[in-house]
Amino acid sequence: MPHVIRSGLADLTAAWRDLPRGPWRWGNALARVEGCYLGRDAATLLVAGVVIEFGRALHPILLVSHGAETTAVHLWSAVPVERTEGVKRLLAQVAQELPAFGAGGVLTTNIPPLV
């Protein structure tokens, strides 16, 4: 599963309010954030997106969560979605926005060319 783990704890309440919505374009893919939903504990954030790639609309939901002094972004497993290049790029884009909310550098990822 594609993921990005950054050092530090991002302020997910601020990200819920101010996360950039896009749209972003990468080759044949167009993506944007449609909504953000903050968990009751303010340590989890669901980011609902839409990715249009080759004329098909995909609706990934990203889970941004806190670990032990880390902030992770990955696909929410409750909603299966095809892991296309555009979906991975949206995940990488959301992860790249997190330093503005206090997250640090990338510790680990399995999509390194996109981050």
N, C-alpha and C positions, 0 to 999 in steps of 0.2 A: 504494500500500500504506500503511495507517495506520502512523504512527510518532511517537515522541516522542524528542527528543534533549535531554539535560540536560548542563549544564556539570559538570566534575569527574568523578572516577573513583569510582564507588560500590564499596564493599567487597563483592564478589560472594560471597565465602566466607561472610561474615556474613549476607548476604541469603539464601543457600542454606539456612542454618540457621534464620533467624528471620523470613523474609518472611511477613506475615500471609496466612492461607489463606482468609479470608472466612467465611461466605458474604456476598455483597453483592446487594442487590436494587435494580433501577432499572426502575420501571414494570412492564412485562411480562417482564422479563429477570431471571434469577437466575444468579449465577456464583460459582465458587470455584476456588481453586488446588488441584489434585490432587497435584502433586509438583514438585520442583525438582531439576535435574540440573546439577551444576557441571562445566564443562569442565576438562580436565587442566591447562590453563594458568591457571585461575582468573580468566580474563578474559572468559569467556562463561558464561552461565547460561541453561538452557532451563527455561521455566516452563510446565508442562502444566496446562491448565485445562478446566473444563467450563462451558458456558453453556447454560442452558435458556431458550428463548425461544419463545413461542407453542406450547408443548408439544413442541418439537424440541430434542434435545440436540446441541450442537456441541462439538467438542473441539479448540480452538485450542492451538497451542504457540507461546509467545512466546520470542523470542531477545533476551536482554539482553546487550549486548556493549560493550567498551571501544573507543573510537577515540582520536584524539589529544586527550587531556585532556577527553573527553566520555564519557557513558554513553548508549547508544541502546537503545530498546525498539521492536521491530517484530515482525510475524508471521514465523514461521520458514517460509521458502518451500518447504521440503522436504515440508511437510504442508499441502496445499491445504485451505482452509476458507472458507466463505462469510463475507464481511465485513459482518456484520449490526451493528446498533446495539449489541447486547449484547456482541459480540466486541470492538468498538472501545472500549466502556466498560471491559471487563476490562483491555485494554491500557493505557488511561488510568489505571486504578486501580493497576496494578502500577507504572507510571511515577510515580504520586503517592506511593508507598511508599518510593521510592529515596532521598529526602533523609535518611531515618533511617539510611541506610547510607553517607552521605557525598557523595551526588550534590548538585549545585547546582541553580540555576534552569533553567527550560525555555528552551533556545536556539531550537529550531524544532519545529514539529509541523504535521501536516495535519489534526488533529482538535481545533482550538482550543476549541470550545465544551465539550469533555469534560475538558480538562486544567485 
